[in-house]
Amino acid sequence: MNHSIHSADRTTHLKIVVMALVAGLAVAGFALSTRTSPDYSQTARVMKAGKPVVLTSSDISIVR
């Protein structure tokens, strides 16, 4: 039994790396499974342009 990571052997290091990868995959899988629910689906809406509108704060007409 090793009480320090410095004195641990190769298999102990391998166990730590494998457990970290499993934990990371579990967190990522949980996050993706909660995010992709149909209640929060997004749809694209298309807006068509209408007539051109000019907004000014004065009554002077300027042609550019």
Order of alpha helices (4+ residues) and beta strands (2+ residues): alpha
